[in-house]
Amino acid sequence: MNVKFLNPFVEAAYMVLESEVGLKAERGEISLNRSAYTADDITVLISLVGQVKGVVLYSMSEATAISIVSAILDQQFEEFDDLAQSGIGELGNVITGQAGQRLASAGIESQISPPTMIIGKGTMVSTLDFQRIVVPLDTDFGPLQIHLALREEGV
């Protein structure tokens, strides 16, 4: 994966978490993920097509997801119900949309799919021949990870 795709997603996540949730995030050590299994309770999957293609995954614990969606919607959630799922899916959608705008500013056009919610640890999400770069973000509500399995079309 081309590392030039990394910064637009990290910058977008910082901006959206701060503006929508009031959270500051601190980036941890970037790694490559070779496992096809989800390691967190909640994962939002969004596909990209165009000059850049692949998938972006946003993963977190259920407790982190509930804290984030409670702050976004300004109401306390006790469980990860349909409304909470919708809120977390939309968070992933907004981050990816903002990253897409940053990519477009750099001359890389892409379109994004609606978010897909994966609930439960250990679900297999194969990115086939795409390497997955994992960017951990630490927040006061708990860790959130961005998994990028992207490449430029034709490369």
C-alpha positions as CSV (number, residue, x, y, z in Angstrom):
1,M,0.0,0.0,0.0
2,N,1.2,3.5,-0.8
3,V,1.9,5.4,2.4
4,K,0.5,8.6,0.8
5,F,-3.0,7.3,1.6
6,L,-2.2,7.2,5.3
7,N,-2.2,10.9,6.2
8,P,-5.6,11.8,4.7
9,F,-7.3,9.2,6.8
10,V,-5.4,10.0,10.1
11,E,-6.0,13.8,9.6
12,A,-9.7,13.2,8.8
13,A,-10.1,11.0,11.9
14,Y,-8.4,13.7,14.1
15,M,-10.7,16.4,12.7
16,V,-14.0,14.4,12.9
17,L,-13.3,13.0,16.4
18,E,-12.6,16.4,17.7
19,S,-15.5,18.2,15.9
20,E,-18.2,15.6,16.3
21,V,-17.2,13.9,19.6
22,G,-15.0,16.5,21.3
23,L,-12.2,13.9,21.5
24,K,-8.5,14.4,20.9
25,A,-6.8,11.3,19.4
26,E,-3.1,10.4,19.6
27,R,-1.6,8.1,17.0
28,G,0.2,5.0,18.2
29,E,2.7,2.9,16.4
30,I,1.7,1.9,12.9
31,S,1.9,-1.8,12.0
32,L,1.1,-4.3,9.2
33,N,-1.8,-6.7,9.9
34,R,-1.5,-10.1,8.3
35,S,-4.5,-11.6,10.1
36,A,-7.8,-11.7,8.3
37,Y,-9.8,-11.8,11.6
38,T,-11.3,-8.8,13.3
39,A,-9.7,-8.2,16.8
40,D,-12.3,-5.8,18.1
41,D,-16.0,-6.0,19.0
42,I,-17.2,-3.4,16.4
43,T,-15.8,-2.8,12.9
44,V,-17.0,-0.4,10.3
45,L,-16.0,-1.4,6.7
46,I,-16.1,1.1,3.8
47,S,-15.0,0.3,0.3
48,L,-13.3,2.8,-2.1
49,V,-13.3,2.6,-5.9
50,G,-11.8,4.9,-8.4
51,Q,-8.1,5.9,-8.7
52,V,-7.7,4.4,-5.3
53,K,-9.4,1.1,-4.4
54,G,-9.7,-1.2,-1.5
55,V,-11.2,-1.0,2.0
56,V,-10.9,1.0,5.2
57,L,-11.9,-0.6,8.5
58,Y,-12.5,1.3,11.7
59,S,-12.5,-1.0,14.7
60,M,-13.1,-0.5,18.4
61,S,-14.4,-2.2,21.5
62,E,-18.1,-2.1,22.2
63,A,-17.5,0.2,25.3
64,T,-15.6,2.6,23.1
65,A,-18.3,2.6,20.4
66,I,-21.0,3.2,23.0
67,S,-19.0,6.1,24.6
68,I,-18.4,7.7,21.2
69,V,-22.0,7.4,20.0
70,S,-23.3,8.7,23.3
71,A,-21.2,11.8,22.8
72,I,-22.2,12.2,19.2
73,L,-26.0,11.9,19.8
74,D,-25.9,13.5,23.2
75,Q,-27.7,10.7,24.9
76,Q,-26.5,7.8,27.0
77,F,-26.6,4.4,25.4
78,E,-26.6,1.2,27.5
79,E,-26.3,-1.2,24.6
80,F,-25.1,-1.2,21.0
81,D,-28.6,-1.1,19.5
82,D,-29.6,-0.1,15.9
83,L,-29.3,3.6,16.6
84,A,-25.9,3.2,18.1
85,Q,-24.8,1.1,15.1
86,S,-26.1,3.7,12.7
87,G,-24.2,6.5,14.6
88,I,-20.9,4.5,14.5
89,G,-21.4,3.6,10.9
90,E,-21.9,7.3,10.1
91,L,-18.8,8.2,12.0
92,G,-16.8,5.9,9.7
93,N,-18.6,7.4,6.7
94,V,-17.8,11.0,7.7
95,I,-14.1,10.2,8.3
96,T,-13.8,8.4,5.0
97,G,-15.6,11.2,3.2
98,Q,-13.2,13.8,4.7
99,A,-10.2,11.6,3.7
100,G,-11.7,11.3,0.2
101,Q,-11.8,15.1,-0.1
102,R,-8.2,15.3,1.0
103,L,-7.2,12.6,-1.6
104,A,-9.2,14.5,-4.3
105,S,-7.2,17.7,-3.4
106,A,-4.1,15.7,-4.1
107,G,-5.5,14.7,-7.5
108,I,-6.7,11.2,-6.5
109,E,-10.4,10.7,-7.1
110,S,-12.4,7.9,-5.4
111,Q,-15.9,7.1,-4.4
112,I,-16.9,5.4,-1.2
113,S,-19.6,2.7,-0.4
114,P,-22.1,3.0,2.4
115,P,-20.7,1.7,5.7
116,T,-21.0,-2.0,6.6
117,M,-21.2,-2.9,10.3
118,I,-19.3,-6.0,11.5
119,I,-20.2,-6.9,15.1
120,G,-18.1,-9.5,17.0
121,K,-14.5,-10.4,17.4
122,G,-13.0,-13.0,15.1
123,T,-15.0,-12.3,12.0
124,M,-12.9,-13.0,8.9
125,V,-12.4,-9.9,6.7
126,S,-10.0,-10.9,3.9
127,T,-8.4,-8.1,2.0
128,L,-6.9,-10.8,-0.4
129,D,-3.7,-9.5,-1.9
130,F,-3.9,-6.0,-0.3
131,Q,-1.6,-5.4,2.7
132,R,-3.4,-3.8,5.6
133,I,-1.7,-0.9,7.5
134,V,-3.1,-0.5,11.0
135,V,-3.1,3.0,12.6
136,P,-4.0,2.9,16.3
137,L,-5.6,6.0,17.7
138,D,-5.8,6.4,21.5
139,T,-8.7,8.5,22.9
140,D,-10.2,9.2,26.3
141,F,-13.0,6.8,25.3
142,G,-10.7,4.0,24.4
143,P,-8.6,2.9,21.4
144,L,-9.8,3.0,17.8
145,Q,-7.9,1.5,15.0
146,I,-7.9,2.5,11.3
147,H,-7.1,-0.4,9.0
148,L,-6.1,0.7,5.4
149,A,-6.0,-1.8,2.6
150,L,-5.7,0.5,-0.4
151,R,-3.8,0.9,-3.6
152,E,-3.9,3.0,-6.7
153,E,-5.8,1.6,-9.6
154,G,-3.4,0.2,-12.3
155,V,-0.5,-0.1,-9.8
